[in-house]
Amino acid sequence: MAVTTRPPSRARARTGRLGASLSTAVFAVPLVVIFGVFSWWPIVRAGVMSFQETNLITTTWVGLDNVRAVLADPLLPVAIRNTAWFALLALIFGYPIPLLAAVLMSEVRRRKGLYSALAYLPVVVPPVVAVLLWKFFFDPRPEGVFNEILGWVGLGPFPWLQSMTWAMPSLVLEATWAAAGGTVIIYLAALTSVPAELYDAAEVDGASIWRKVWHVTLPHLRGVLLITLILQVIGTAQVFVEPYLFTGGGPANATLTILLLIYRYAFGQSLGADYGQATALSLMLAIVLGVLSLVYFRLTRSWSTS
């Protein structure tokens, strides 16, 4: 009779770990390849193109000439100033509005799901449709929607998109409406982690809704607020859809942003006219935002965990 022997337990464990590692590798390789092809390769390609003068057919190495040309462009300070102005206005108006809406919706006892859906609805509206809708609202004539409403209280009419003064605030207004819904949902989800006992104790002490927000809600949402703040700064620094679709950077470059300037470098004159300068400015923006994010997270590390 043949005698069968079982492998030692350590060998079986080693074989099991090897099989698990191979299975993990088999499933991970396609994801890594897809991620590399569609995420990292374009970044590497953009880094190479920033040192070239290319139209994707003919290529000439120019070194740092693209960076020098971008820094010497008189439109770059204009684009930086406009982008900073858009980001500032978006922070002043667009940052507190989603938090206020989420807090008010959390106090609603009935039909909270309906209000959440209505708040998120602008996010699913295609940007082109939203722009066409708001262009109708921004009609500069006295019978325009916004001008007629403001006329009821003796204000206006305002030129909105045709004015160098009002064009950027108009874009911020539409951008806030279009993007606030996603942040509202984030805040509503975060509010569920706040212990209800704290609100009950505050009500027993006679605290108003604003005192409950200041002393209970905001301290518990500190980490989420810090994350949404840096995400909004990064998002507003890359604003493109609104100035491109609404004004094309006008009037008189009053809404020209950094990403719109990048678009002009690449496609403004002829197809592929300045791909090198476009990628150079793109990488410069990415580096600035990366450094800003690193500094921000280092400065707020203790605030978000305390």
Backbone torsions as a table, in degrees:
resi	resn	phi	psi	omega
1	MET	NA	131.7	179.6
2	ALA	-75.1	141.1	-179.8
3	VAL	-103.7	122.5	178.1
4	THR	-95.4	141.0	179.3
5	THR	-119.4	141.4	178.2
6	ARG	-92.7	141.2	180.0
7	PRO	-64.6	152.2	178.4
8	PRO	-58.4	155.5	-177.5
9	SER	-61.8	-36.2	179.1
10	ARG	-64.8	-38.4	178.8
11	ALA	-66.3	-41.0	177.9
12	ARG	-63.2	-41.3	179.5
13	ALA	-64.7	-40.5	179.3
14	ARG	-64.8	-40.2	178.1
15	THR	-64.9	-39.6	178.9
16	GLY	-64.9	-41.0	178.6
17	ARG	-66.3	-38.9	177.9
18	LEU	-63.4	-42.6	178.0
19	GLY	-63.8	-40.2	178.2
20	ALA	-65.1	-39.1	179.0
21	SER	-65.5	-41.4	178.4
22	LEU	-65.0	-40.5	178.4
23	SER	-63.0	-42.9	178.2
24	THR	-61.5	-42.3	179.8
25	ALA	-64.9	-40.1	-179.7
26	VAL	-61.2	-42.3	-179.5
27	PHE	-76.3	-28.9	-175.1
28	ALA	-81.9	-32.3	-175.4
29	VAL	-57.2	-48.8	178.9
30	PRO	-59.6	-38.2	179.4
31	LEU	-66.1	-42.0	179.8
32	VAL	-65.0	-41.3	-180.0
33	VAL	-63.9	-46.8	-179.7
34	ILE	-62.9	-44.6	179.6
35	PHE	-62.7	-42.0	-180.0
36	GLY	-65.2	-42.4	-177.2
37	VAL	-68.4	-42.6	-172.6
38	PHE	-96.7	-11.4	-178.6
39	SER	-117.9	-59.1	-173.7
40	TRP	-78.6	-37.4	-179.4
41	TRP	-62.0	-43.4	175.8
42	PRO	-59.8	-35.1	178.1
43	ILE	-66.2	-45.1	178.1
44	VAL	-62.9	-42.2	-180.0
45	ARG	-63.8	-39.7	177.8
46	ALA	-65.3	-38.7	177.1
47	GLY	-62.3	-38.9	178.1
48	VAL	-68.8	-43.7	-177.9
49	MET	-64.9	-26.1	-179.7
50	SER	-65.3	-16.6	176.9
51	PHE	-102.0	12.4	-175.8
52	GLN	-126.1	155.8	164.8
53	GLU	-106.0	108.1	-169.3
54	THR	-143.2	148.4	169.7
55	ASN	-117.5	23.2	-178.9
56	LEU	73.0	0.6	175.5
57	ILE	-117.7	-56.1	175.3
58	THR	-107.8	142.8	-174.6
59	THR	-134.7	135.5	176.0
60	THR	-132.3	130.1	178.1
61	TRP	-76.4	126.7	-178.1
62	VAL	-123.4	1.9	178.5
63	GLY	66.1	-127.3	-177.4
64	LEU	-92.6	12.8	-179.5
65	ASP	-61.7	-35.3	179.3
66	ASN	-64.2	-41.9	178.5
67	VAL	-64.0	-43.3	179.1
68	ARG	-63.0	-40.7	-179.6
69	ALA	-65.2	-39.7	179.4
70	VAL	-66.5	-45.6	-179.6
71	LEU	-65.7	-26.1	179.1
72	ALA	-87.3	-7.3	-178.6
73	ASP	-69.7	123.2	179.4
74	PRO	-66.1	-16.7	178.1
75	LEU	-80.2	-16.2	-178.7
76	LEU	-63.7	-48.2	176.5
77	PRO	-60.1	-34.6	177.5
78	VAL	-64.4	-45.1	-180.0
79	ALA	-64.9	-40.3	178.7
80	ILE	-64.5	-44.3	-179.9
81	ARG	-63.8	-43.8	179.5
82	ASN	-65.5	-40.3	178.7
83	THR	-64.5	-42.0	177.8
84	ALA	-64.6	-38.0	178.7
85	TRP	-66.6	-41.4	176.5
86	PHE	-62.5	-45.2	-179.1
87	ALA	-63.6	-39.5	179.8
88	LEU	-65.5	-46.7	178.5
89	LEU	-63.0	-39.1	179.7
90	ALA	-65.9	-34.4	177.2
91	LEU	-71.8	-39.3	-178.3
92	ILE	-67.1	-42.9	-175.3
93	PHE	-102.7	-41.1	-173.4
94	GLY	-82.8	-19.6	-178.6
95	TYR	-80.3	-46.7	-179.0
96	PRO	-77.3	-24.7	-175.5
97	ILE	-61.7	-47.1	178.0
98	PRO	-61.0	-38.1	178.2
99	LEU	-64.7	-44.8	178.6
100	LEU	-62.0	-43.1	179.4
101	ALA	-63.9	-41.2	-179.4
102	ALA	-65.0	-41.6	179.7
103	VAL	-64.2	-44.7	179.4
104	LEU	-64.4	-40.3	179.4
105	MET	-67.8	-31.6	178.3
106	SER	-69.7	-21.6	178.5
107	GLU	-84.1	-11.8	-179.7
108	VAL	-73.9	133.9	-177.5
109	ARG	-89.8	-27.5	-176.2
110	ARG	-126.4	149.2	175.5
111	ARG	59.0	35.1	179.2
112	LYS	-65.0	-36.2	178.6
113	GLY	-63.7	-36.9	178.5
114	LEU	-64.6	-43.9	179.1
115	TYR	-65.6	-36.2	177.2
116	SER	-64.3	-42.2	179.0
117	ALA	-64.6	-40.8	179.1
118	LEU	-66.3	-36.9	178.5
119	ALA	-67.4	-33.9	-177.4
120	TYR	-85.8	-13.5	-175.5
121	LEU	-55.4	-43.1	179.8
122	PRO	-60.3	-25.4	-178.6
123	VAL	-66.2	-33.6	-176.3
124	VAL	-88.2	-4.6	176.7
125	VAL	-75.1	126.7	178.7
126	PRO	-57.3	140.3	-176.7
127	PRO	-55.4	-38.3	-179.5
128	VAL	-64.9	-41.6	178.3
129	VAL	-63.8	-42.7	179.1
130	ALA	-61.8	-41.2	-179.8
131	VAL	-65.0	-44.5	178.4
132	LEU	-61.3	-39.5	178.9
133	LEU	-64.3	-47.6	-176.7
134	TRP	-74.6	-27.0	172.5
135	LYS	-61.9	-36.1	175.4
136	PHE	-65.5	-39.8	177.7
137	PHE	-66.4	-36.1	-176.3
138	PHE	-86.0	18.9	177.1
139	ASP	-55.6	121.6	-175.0
140	PRO	-74.3	-9.0	-179.7
141	ARG	-71.1	156.4	179.8
142	PRO	-58.2	-28.6	179.8
143	GLU	-87.2	4.9	174.2
144	GLY	-61.5	157.3	-173.2
145	VAL	-58.2	-57.2	-177.5
146	PHE	-66.3	-41.6	-179.8
147	ASN	-64.8	-36.9	179.0
148	GLU	-68.8	-39.5	177.9
149	ILE	-64.8	-44.9	178.9
150	LEU	-67.0	-28.3	177.7
151	GLY	-64.7	-23.5	177.9
152	TRP	-63.7	-26.6	179.5
153	VAL	-109.9	16.7	174.6
154	GLY	80.5	21.8	179.3
155	LEU	-109.8	154.3	175.2
156	GLY	83.9	-169.7	0.0
157	PRO	-75.1	153.5	179.9
158	PHE	-109.9	146.2	-178.7
159	PRO	-78.3	-12.6	177.0
160	TRP	52.1	-111.4	-172.4
161	LEU	-70.5	-16.8	-179.1
162	GLN	-87.9	-2.0	-176.1
163	SER	-109.6	137.3	176.6
164	MET	-66.0	-25.5	-179.8
165	THR	-81.5	-41.3	-172.6
166	TRP	-96.1	-11.0	-174.8
167	ALA	-62.9	-49.9	-177.7
168	MET	-66.4	-46.4	174.9
169	PRO	-58.0	-32.0	177.6
170	SER	-66.0	-41.3	177.9
171	LEU	-65.4	-39.5	178.8
172	VAL	-63.6	-38.8	179.4
173	LEU	-61.3	-46.4	179.9
174	GLU	-68.5	-40.8	-179.5
175	ALA	-64.4	-37.9	177.4
176	THR	-64.5	-44.0	177.6
177	TRP	-61.6	-39.3	-174.9
178	ALA	-74.8	-31.1	-171.3
179	ALA	-108.7	-11.1	-173.6
180	ALA	-66.6	-29.2	-175.1
181	GLY	-59.7	-40.8	179.5
182	GLY	-63.8	-41.1	178.8
183	THR	-68.6	-34.6	176.4
184	VAL	-59.8	-43.4	179.3
185	ILE	-63.3	-40.0	177.8
186	ILE	-61.5	-45.2	-179.8
187	TYR	-66.7	-39.0	178.3
188	LEU	-62.2	-40.0	177.5
189	ALA	-66.4	-38.8	179.6
190	ALA	-69.2	-32.5	-179.9
191	LEU	-65.1	-24.1	178.6
192	THR	-68.4	-17.8	179.3
193	SER	-85.4	-8.3	179.0
194	VAL	-77.9	123.6	-178.7
195	PRO	-58.4	130.5	179.9
196	ALA	-65.2	-25.2	-179.1
197	GLU	-62.5	-30.5	179.4
198	LEU	-67.7	-40.9	177.0
199	TYR	-65.7	-40.5	178.6
200	ASP	-62.3	-41.9	178.8
201	ALA	-65.2	-38.4	178.5
202	ALA	-66.0	-37.8	177.8
203	GLU	-66.3	-38.2	177.8
204	VAL	-62.7	-36.1	178.4
205	ASP	-78.2	-1.3	177.9
206	GLY	81.6	21.9	-178.9
207	ALA	-73.0	140.5	175.2
208	SER	-77.2	172.1	-179.2
209	ILE	-62.1	-34.8	-178.8
210	TRP	-72.1	-35.3	175.8
211	ARG	-67.9	-36.9	176.5
212	LYS	-64.7	-38.9	178.2
213	VAL	-64.6	-44.1	-174.8
214	TRP	-71.8	-40.8	-172.5
215	HIS	-97.2	-17.7	-177.4
216	VAL	-117.4	-54.6	-172.5
217	THR	-68.9	-54.8	-174.8
218	LEU	-60.6	-43.0	177.2
219	PRO	-60.0	-35.2	-179.7
220	HIS	-78.3	-21.1	179.7
221	LEU	-99.3	12.3	-173.8
222	ARG	-57.9	-46.5	-179.2
223	GLY	-63.4	-42.7	179.1
224	VAL	-65.9	-40.1	-179.5
225	LEU	-63.6	-39.0	179.0
226	LEU	-66.8	-37.9	178.6
227	ILE	-67.7	-47.1	-179.4
228	THR	-65.0	-29.1	178.8
229	LEU	-65.6	-49.0	-179.1
230	ILE	-69.1	-33.9	176.6
231	LEU	-64.5	-37.7	179.0
232	GLN	-69.8	-38.4	177.8
233	VAL	-62.0	-44.6	179.2
234	ILE	-64.7	-42.7	-179.4
235	GLY	-65.0	-42.7	-179.5
236	THR	-71.0	-28.6	176.4
237	ALA	-69.2	-17.8	179.9
238	GLN	-111.1	27.2	-178.4
239	VAL	-65.6	132.8	-178.9
240	PHE	-142.9	-44.7	-171.3
241	VAL	-59.7	-49.1	-175.0
242	GLU	-64.0	-52.9	179.3
243	PRO	-65.8	-31.4	-179.4
244	TYR	-70.4	-45.3	-175.7
245	LEU	-82.3	-32.5	-177.3
246	PHE	-81.8	-53.2	-168.0
247	THR	-125.4	-13.2	-175.0
248	GLY	65.0	20.4	-178.1
249	GLY	98.4	-11.5	-179.4
250	GLY	-86.0	-175.0	-6.7
251	PRO	-76.8	137.6	178.7
252	ALA	55.0	44.0	178.7
253	ASN	61.8	22.6	-179.6
254	ALA	-71.1	-20.3	178.5
255	THR	-120.7	21.0	176.3
256	LEU	-72.1	120.0	179.4
257	THR	-110.0	174.0	-176.4
258	ILE	-63.2	-45.7	-180.0
259	LEU	-66.7	-33.5	176.5
260	LEU	-68.7	-34.5	175.1
261	LEU	-66.8	-38.8	175.2
262	ILE	-60.5	-42.6	178.0
263	TYR	-61.8	-39.9	179.2
264	ARG	-66.0	-38.9	177.0
265	TYR	-58.5	-43.5	-173.8
266	ALA	-81.0	-38.6	-170.8
267	PHE	-129.5	3.3	-172.0
268	GLY	-69.6	-39.4	-176.1
269	GLN	-100.5	-58.7	176.4
270	SER	-147.8	157.8	-174.8
271	LEU	-57.2	121.6	179.4
272	GLY	73.9	23.8	-175.1
273	ALA	-62.3	-44.9	-176.1
274	ASP	-138.2	55.6	177.7
275	TYR	-60.0	-36.0	-179.9
276	GLY	-63.0	-47.1	178.6
277	GLN	-66.4	-36.5	178.9
278	ALA	-62.9	-46.3	179.8
279	THR	-69.9	-33.2	177.9
280	ALA	-63.1	-46.8	178.4
281	LEU	-66.3	-35.0	177.4
282	SER	-61.7	-45.7	179.8
283	LEU	-67.6	-35.9	176.7
284	MET	-62.5	-42.4	177.5
285	LEU	-64.6	-42.5	179.5
286	ALA	-62.3	-40.8	179.3
287	ILE	-65.1	-43.7	179.4
288	VAL	-61.8	-46.0	180.0
289	LEU	-66.7	-36.2	177.2
290	GLY	-63.8	-45.8	178.2
291	VAL	-64.1	-42.8	178.6
292	LEU	-59.9	-43.0	179.2
293	SER	-64.5	-41.8	179.9
294	LEU	-62.9	-47.0	179.1
295	VAL	-62.7	-42.3	-179.1
296	TYR	-61.0	-47.1	-178.2
297	PHE	-67.7	-32.6	177.3
298	ARG	-69.6	-39.1	-179.2
299	LEU	-71.5	-32.0	-174.8
300	THR	-102.4	8.5	-177.5
301	ARG	-60.7	-44.5	-178.3
302	SER	-72.3	-32.5	179.6
303	TRP	-67.2	-39.1	-175.5
304	SER	-74.9	-20.2	-178.0
305	THR	-104.3	-13.9	-177.8
306	SER	-82.1	NA	NA
